[in-house]
Amino acid sequence: MKIFFLLSLISVLFLSAYCQTTQSNIEIITKINITKYIAPEEVEIYQMPWPPFYRRVYTTVIPDGHIGVECTGWGIWMCVPFFDYFLNFFRGIAPQTIENTCKELITKNEEQLANGEYSGSITKKITINNPLSNERGLSFLIFQMIWEHDPKAPYNGNAEIIISKVNSLEM
């Protein structure tokens, strides 16, 4: 009985140490939460092209480092975060890289919504040069967008873009 207890204790300690070393490789840079809403009475009044455009697009930086985007009303603006407000926010990563990749994910999301997919995820990997990472000096930015929209009103919904940085893709 003591040997069984000792072996299980050692295996738990080993598993705990292994999990801590593999998870330390991932650094979450930021999360972008996107909320879209157009009132039903506005939809009935205006003919809506696809993708829909919004009257107000508010981009806010939440104190914990996350970004909130709220798109409301029928208007002339695409529901894309305005990155002009926080260009130096991404710790040495070119803001154009973040902005262009997020716009690409949002465009793919709009295409999938137009094809009748109301929930899902998209992932994109970008290689960046990081002299502080591993021996090759490469790190990877992983962009994952998870979305869910109302099938009856696909212009209303929520999405989250998680941007993380990994020094190695080996786990």
C-alpha positions as a LaTeX table, in Angstrom:
\begin{tabular}{lrrr}
\hline
Residue & $x$ (\AA) & $y$ (\AA) & $z$ (\AA) \\
\hline
Met1 & 0.00 & 0.00 & 0.00 \\
Lys2 & 2.84 & 2.39 & 0.83 \\
Ile3 & 4.55 & 1.65 & $-2.49$ \\
Phe4 & 1.32 & 2.34 & $-4.41$ \\
Phe5 & 0.87 & 5.64 & $-2.53$ \\
Leu6 & 4.50 & 6.62 & $-3.15$ \\
Leu7 & 4.29 & 5.80 & $-6.88$ \\
Ser8 & 1.07 & 7.77 & $-7.31$ \\
Leu9 & 2.56 & 10.74 & $-5.43$ \\
Ile10 & 5.65 & 10.72 & $-7.65$ \\
Ser11 & 3.51 & 10.47 & $-10.80$ \\
Val12 & 1.33 & 13.42 & $-9.68$ \\
Leu13 & 4.42 & 15.52 & $-8.96$ \\
Phe14 & 5.95 & 14.59 & $-12.32$ \\
Leu15 & 2.73 & 15.39 & $-14.18$ \\
Ser16 & 2.40 & 18.71 & $-12.36$ \\
Ala17 & 5.98 & 19.69 & $-13.21$ \\
Tyr18 & 5.50 & 18.65 & $-16.85$ \\
Cys19 & 2.31 & 20.71 & $-17.22$ \\
Gln20 & 3.97 & 23.80 & $-15.74$ \\
Thr21 & 6.90 & 23.63 & $-18.15$ \\
Thr22 & 4.78 & 23.12 & $-21.26$ \\
Gln23 & 2.29 & 25.89 & $-20.47$ \\
Ser24 & 4.97 & 28.52 & $-19.78$ \\
Asn25 & 5.66 & 28.68 & $-23.52$ \\
Ile26 & 2.37 & 30.51 & $-24.27$ \\
Glu27 & 1.90 & 34.22 & $-23.61$ \\
Ile28 & $-1.49$ & 35.79 & $-24.25$ \\
Ile29 & $-0.87$ & 39.20 & $-25.80$ \\
Thr30 & $-4.46$ & 40.43 & $-25.76$ \\
Lys31 & $-8.09$ & 39.48 & $-26.27$ \\
Ile32 & $-10.39$ & 41.50 & $-28.50$ \\
Asn33 & $-14.10$ & 41.15 & $-27.70$ \\
Ile34 & $-16.43$ & 42.26 & $-30.50$ \\
Thr35 & $-20.17$ & 42.83 & $-29.99$ \\
Lys36 & $-22.44$ & 43.67 & $-32.94$ \\
Tyr37 & $-26.07$ & 44.74 & $-32.71$ \\
Ile38 & $-28.58$ & 46.32 & $-35.08$ \\
Ala39 & $-32.15$ & 46.77 & $-33.83$ \\
Pro40 & $-34.85$ & 44.88 & $-35.77$ \\
Glu41 & $-36.73$ & 48.10 & $-36.61$ \\
Glu42 & $-33.60$ & 49.53 & $-38.31$ \\
Val43 & $-33.24$ & 46.41 & $-40.44$ \\
Glu44 & $-36.81$ & 46.72 & $-41.68$ \\
Ile45 & $-36.30$ & 50.36 & $-42.72$ \\
Tyr46 & $-32.97$ & 50.00 & $-44.58$ \\
Gln47 & $-31.89$ & 47.54 & $-47.20$ \\
Met48 & $-28.73$ & 45.92 & $-45.87$ \\
Pro49 & $-25.84$ & 44.88 & $-48.12$ \\
Trp50 & $-23.56$ & 42.09 & $-46.96$ \\
Pro51 & $-21.41$ & 42.59 & $-44.93$ \\
Pro52 & $-23.45$ & 44.97 & $-42.78$ \\
Phe53 & $-22.13$ & 48.37 & $-41.80$ \\
Tyr54 & $-22.66$ & 50.02 & $-38.42$ \\
Arg55 & $-23.45$ & 53.55 & $-37.24$ \\
Arg56 & $-21.18$ & 53.53 & $-34.17$ \\
Val57 & $-17.97$ & 51.57 & $-33.67$ \\
Tyr58 & $-16.48$ & 52.07 & $-30.20$ \\
Thr59 & $-13.04$ & 50.68 & $-29.43$ \\
Thr60 & $-11.97$ & 50.71 & $-25.79$ \\
Val61 & $-8.92$ & 49.36 & $-24.00$ \\
Ile62 & $-10.01$ & 47.63 & $-20.81$ \\
Pro63 & $-7.54$ & 48.11 & $-17.89$ \\
Asp64 & $-6.59$ & 44.41 & $-17.79$ \\
Gly65 & $-5.14$ & 44.71 & $-21.33$ \\
His66 & $-8.13$ & 43.46 & $-23.28$ \\
Ile67 & $-9.78$ & 45.40 & $-26.07$ \\
Gly68 & $-13.54$ & 45.87 & $-26.42$ \\
Val69 & $-15.26$ & 46.74 & $-29.69$ \\
Glu70 & $-18.95$ & 47.59 & $-29.75$ \\
Cys71 & $-20.71$ & 48.07 & $-33.08$ \\
Thr72 & $-24.31$ & 49.33 & $-33.03$ \\
Gly73 & $-26.90$ & 50.69 & $-35.43$ \\
Trp74 & $-27.13$ & 50.67 & $-39.20$ \\
Gly75 & $-24.54$ & 53.01 & $-40.76$ \\
Ile76 & $-21.37$ & 53.37 & $-42.84$ \\
Trp77 & $-18.58$ & 51.81 & $-40.69$ \\
Met78 & $-17.19$ & 48.26 & $-40.81$ \\
Cys79 & $-17.08$ & 46.51 & $-37.42$ \\
Val80 & $-13.28$ & 46.52 & $-37.13$ \\
Pro81 & $-11.27$ & 47.72 & $-34.11$ \\
Phe82 & $-9.56$ & 51.09 & $-34.52$ \\
Phe83 & $-5.93$ & 50.33 & $-33.74$ \\
Asp84 & $-4.84$ & 53.99 & $-33.93$ \\
Tyr85 & $-5.58$ & 54.48 & $-30.23$ \\
Phe86 & $-3.15$ & 51.87 & $-28.94$ \\
Leu87 & $-0.28$ & 51.54 & $-31.43$ \\
Asn88 & 2.41 & 50.86 & $-28.78$ \\
Phe89 & 0.24 & 48.47 & $-26.81$ \\
Phe90 & 1.58 & 45.23 & $-28.32$ \\
Arg91 & 5.07 & 45.03 & $-26.73$ \\
Gly92 & 7.38 & 45.30 & $-29.71$ \\
Ile93 & 5.09 & 43.72 & $-32.30$ \\
Ala94 & 4.35 & 45.90 & $-35.32$ \\
Pro95 & 0.78 & 47.22 & $-34.97$ \\
Gln96 & 0.26 & 46.81 & $-38.73$ \\
Thr97 & 0.76 & 43.05 & $-38.32$ \\
Ile98 & $-1.91$ & 42.88 & $-35.63$ \\
Glu99 & $-4.28$ & 45.20 & $-37.50$ \\
Asn100 & $-4.00$ & 43.49 & $-40.90$ \\
Thr101 & $-4.38$ & 40.00 & $-39.44$ \\
Cys102 & $-7.42$ & 40.99 & $-37.37$ \\
Lys103 & $-9.02$ & 42.60 & $-40.43$ \\
Glu104 & $-8.31$ & 39.43 & $-42.42$ \\
Leu105 & $-9.96$ & 37.26 & $-39.73$ \\
Ile106 & $-13.00$ & 39.56 & $-39.58$ \\
Thr107 & $-13.31$ & 39.49 & $-43.40$ \\
Lys108 & $-13.19$ & 35.67 & $-43.39$ \\
Asn109 & $-15.81$ & 35.67 & $-40.64$ \\
Glu110 & $-18.10$ & 37.89 & $-42.72$ \\
Glu111 & $-17.64$ & 35.57 & $-45.73$ \\
Gln112 & $-18.54$ & 32.54 & $-43.64$ \\
Leu113 & $-21.60$ & 34.35 & $-42.24$ \\
Ala114 & $-22.70$ & 35.16 & $-45.80$ \\
Asn115 & $-22.40$ & 31.43 & $-46.59$ \\
Gly116 & $-24.67$ & 30.50 & $-43.67$ \\
Glu117 & $-22.15$ & 29.54 & $-40.96$ \\
Tyr118 & $-23.30$ & 31.21 & $-37.74$ \\
Ser119 & $-20.68$ & 29.94 & $-35.31$ \\
Gly120 & $-17.16$ & 28.60 & $-35.49$ \\
Ser121 & $-13.53$ & 29.56 & $-35.25$ \\
Ile122 & $-10.65$ & 30.64 & $-37.46$ \\
Thr123 & $-6.96$ & 30.33 & $-36.58$ \\
Lys124 & $-3.98$ & 32.02 & $-38.22$ \\
Lys125 & $-0.29$ & 31.64 & $-37.39$ \\
Ile126 & 2.35 & 34.29 & $-38.16$ \\
Thr127 & 6.09 & 33.84 & $-37.71$ \\
Ile128 & 7.95 & 36.80 & $-36.19$ \\
Asn129 & 11.63 & 37.39 & $-35.56$ \\
Asn130 & 12.33 & 37.45 & $-31.82$ \\
Pro131 & 16.00 & 37.42 & $-30.74$ \\
Leu132 & 15.00 & 36.56 & $-27.15$ \\
Ser133 & 13.17 & 33.35 & $-28.04$ \\
Asn134 & 14.83 & 30.09 & $-29.10$ \\
Glu135 & 18.07 & 29.45 & $-30.98$ \\
Arg136 & 16.58 & 30.37 & $-34.37$ \\
Gly137 & 15.24 & 33.66 & $-33.10$ \\
Leu138 & 11.68 & 32.90 & $-34.20$ \\
Ser139 & 8.43 & 33.20 & $-32.31$ \\
Phe140 & 4.89 & 32.65 & $-33.49$ \\
Leu141 & 1.78 & 34.79 & $-33.12$ \\
Ile142 & $-1.38$ & 32.69 & $-32.97$ \\
Phe143 & $-4.62$ & 34.50 & $-33.81$ \\
Gln144 & $-7.77$ & 32.61 & $-32.91$ \\
Met145 & $-11.20$ & 34.05 & $-33.61$ \\
Ile146 & $-14.25$ & 32.40 & $-32.07$ \\
Trp147 & $-17.64$ & 33.74 & $-33.07$ \\
Glu148 & $-21.34$ & 33.09 & $-32.59$ \\
His149 & $-24.12$ & 34.95 & $-34.38$ \\
Asp150 & $-27.89$ & 34.80 & $-34.37$ \\
Pro151 & $-29.06$ & 32.68 & $-37.36$ \\
Lys152 & $-32.20$ & 34.82 & $-37.70$ \\
Ala153 & $-30.19$ & 38.07 & $-37.56$ \\
Pro154 & $-26.58$ & 37.29 & $-38.59$ \\
Tyr155 & $-25.57$ & 40.95 & $-38.28$ \\
Asn156 & $-25.99$ & 40.56 & $-34.49$ \\
Gly157 & $-23.52$ & 38.49 & $-32.55$ \\
Asn158 & $-20.33$ & 38.21 & $-30.53$ \\
Ala159 & $-16.78$ & 37.34 & $-31.44$ \\
Glu160 & $-13.51$ & 37.07 & $-29.57$ \\
Ile161 & $-10.03$ & 37.27 & $-31.05$ \\
Ile162 & $-7.31$ & 35.82 & $-28.83$ \\
Ile163 & $-3.76$ & 36.81 & $-29.78$ \\
Ser164 & $-1.04$ & 34.74 & $-28.17$ \\
Lys165 & 2.70 & 34.44 & $-28.64$ \\
Val166 & 4.61 & 31.16 & $-28.51$ \\
Asn167 & 8.34 & 30.62 & $-28.75$ \\
Ser168 & 8.00 & 27.07 & $-30.06$ \\
Leu169 & 5.18 & 25.08 & $-31.60$ \\
Glu170 & 6.42 & 21.91 & $-29.90$ \\
Met171 & 4.40 & 21.02 & $-26.82$ \\
\hline
\end{tabular}
